[in-house]
Amino acid sequence: MVAQVRDTGWFKSSRSTAATENCVEVRLTDTTVRVRDTKNRSAGTLAITPATWTALVTGIKTA
């Protein structure tokens, strides 16, 4: 049996605009969250677990 993997494609914040220079894009799957710099997409990605991503976002929101 092949597992179904959820893949959202790359997205960035709705608050991100053409004038905003400091943006990242995020791609979610069932097992990994990938983050990349919009200014240098070919530089690679940071891969973290969904639990780590949740902790990061929660920490940013409560800082």
Protein Blocks (a to p, Z undefined) as FASTA:
>chain_A
ZZddddebjaddfkbcfklmbdcdddddfkbccdddfklmmnopcdddfklmmmmmmmmm
mZZ
